[in-house]
Amino acid sequence: MTTPLEIIQAHYAASARADLDTMLAPLAPDAEWTEMAGFPYAGTYRGADEIRAGVFARIGSEWTDYQAVPEQLVADGEDVVAVGTYTGTFTATGRPMRARFVHHWTVRDGQVVRFEQFTDTHLVREAVR
């Protein structure tokens, strides 16, 4: 069986390759994905279709070279925490962004059941304005 840490490592590796299908593959059918209040895509999305449309399709269409690069992953049972950096350029404004993030993942029975994002939303919103 794949560990929660390995599942999240595979998600970030797929993200680096822009492989959205592989990124979303381990999501449970009712997975909850929460983008922090103040973030351009703030809210909680449920299931792969909502997450794809509400988060990743928007990022893909609105940003150039958007990346979420984890620098540290810490696992404790079913919980995995990633600490890293977002970078990218908001296409409409041409403004670059660099902001630190913390992602809290919950993986149960080989599936991601919950994701919560923490970041400096001000830095992201400055690129959007």
C-alpha positions as CSV (number, residue, x, y, z in Angstrom):
1,M,0.0,0.0,0.0
2,T,1.2,3.5,-0.8
3,T,1.7,5.7,2.2
4,P,0.0,9.1,2.7
5,L,3.5,10.8,2.2
6,E,4.1,8.9,-1.1
7,I,0.6,9.9,-2.4
8,I,1.3,13.6,-1.7
9,Q,4.8,13.4,-3.1
10,A,3.3,12.0,-6.3
11,H,0.7,14.8,-6.4
12,Y,3.5,17.5,-6.3
13,A,5.6,15.6,-8.8
14,A,2.5,15.5,-11.2
15,S,2.0,19.2,-10.6
16,A,5.6,19.9,-11.6
17,R,4.8,18.1,-14.9
18,A,1.5,19.9,-15.3
19,D,-0.3,16.5,-15.2
20,L,-3.6,17.4,-13.8
21,D,-5.2,14.0,-14.2
22,T,-2.5,12.4,-12.1
23,M,-2.8,15.2,-9.5
24,L,-6.5,14.6,-9.0
25,A,-6.4,10.8,-9.3
26,P,-6.0,10.1,-5.6
27,L,-8.9,12.3,-4.5
28,A,-11.8,10.5,-2.8
29,P,-15.2,11.1,-4.6
30,D,-16.3,13.5,-1.8
31,A,-12.9,15.1,-1.1
32,E,-13.0,18.6,0.4
33,W,-10.5,21.1,-1.0
34,T,-10.3,24.5,0.8
35,E,-8.6,27.5,-0.6
36,M,-7.9,30.1,2.1
37,A,-10.2,33.1,2.6
38,G,-8.7,36.1,0.7
39,F,-7.1,33.8,-2.0
40,P,-8.5,34.5,-5.5
41,Y,-10.2,31.1,-5.5
42,A,-11.3,31.0,-1.9
43,G,-13.8,28.5,-0.8
44,T,-14.3,24.8,-0.3
45,Y,-14.8,22.6,-3.4
46,R,-16.0,19.0,-3.2
47,G,-15.0,16.2,-5.5
48,A,-12.6,16.1,-8.5
49,D,-14.9,18.0,-10.9
50,E,-15.5,21.0,-8.6
51,I,-11.8,21.1,-7.7
52,R,-10.7,20.9,-11.3
53,A,-13.1,23.7,-12.4
54,G,-12.9,25.9,-9.3
55,V,-9.2,25.8,-8.7
56,F,-7.0,24.2,-11.4
57,A,-8.8,25.3,-14.5
58,R,-8.7,28.9,-13.3
59,I,-5.1,28.8,-12.3
60,G,-4.2,27.3,-15.7
61,S,-6.2,30.0,-17.6
62,E,-5.2,33.0,-15.5
63,W,-1.5,32.4,-14.6
64,T,1.7,31.9,-16.5
65,D,4.3,29.6,-15.1
66,Y,2.3,29.0,-11.9
67,Q,4.0,26.6,-9.5
68,A,3.5,25.2,-6.1
69,V,6.9,23.9,-5.0
70,P,7.0,22.0,-1.6
71,E,10.3,22.4,0.2
72,Q,9.4,20.2,3.2
73,L,6.9,17.5,3.7
74,V,6.1,16.2,7.2
75,A,3.8,13.1,7.7
76,D,2.1,11.9,10.9
77,G,-0.3,9.1,10.3
78,E,-3.0,10.1,7.8
79,D,-1.9,13.8,7.9
80,V,0.8,15.3,5.6
81,V,1.9,18.9,5.8
82,A,3.8,20.6,3.0
83,V,5.7,23.9,3.4
84,G,6.7,25.6,0.2
85,T,6.5,28.5,-2.2
86,Y,4.0,29.6,-4.9
87,T,5.3,31.5,-7.9
88,G,3.8,32.6,-11.1
89,T,2.8,35.6,-13.2
90,F,-0.9,36.7,-13.4
91,T,-1.5,36.9,-17.1
92,A,-4.0,39.8,-17.1
93,T,-1.7,42.2,-15.2
94,G,1.8,40.8,-16.0
95,R,2.6,41.0,-12.3
96,P,4.7,38.2,-10.8
97,M,3.9,36.6,-7.4
98,R,6.0,34.7,-4.9
99,A,4.3,33.6,-1.6
100,R,5.0,31.0,1.0
101,F,2.4,28.3,1.6
102,V,1.4,25.5,4.0
103,H,-0.8,22.7,2.8
104,H,-2.5,20.3,5.2
105,W,-3.5,17.1,3.6
106,T,-5.6,14.2,5.1
107,V,-5.2,10.8,3.3
108,R,-7.4,7.9,4.4
109,D,-7.3,4.4,2.9
110,G,-5.1,5.6,0.0
111,Q,-7.3,8.6,-0.9
112,V,-7.1,12.3,-0.3
113,V,-10.2,13.2,1.7
114,R,-9.2,16.7,2.7
115,F,-6.9,19.6,1.7
116,E,-6.5,23.0,3.3
117,Q,-4.3,25.8,2.1
118,F,-2.7,28.5,4.2
119,T,-0.8,31.3,2.4
120,D,-0.1,35.0,2.4
121,T,-3.1,36.0,0.3
122,H,-2.1,39.6,0.2
123,L,1.0,38.8,-1.9
124,V,-1.1,36.7,-4.3
125,R,-3.8,39.4,-4.6
126,E,-1.2,42.1,-5.3
127,A,-0.3,40.2,-8.5
128,V,-4.0,40.0,-9.5
129,R,-4.8,43.7,-9.1
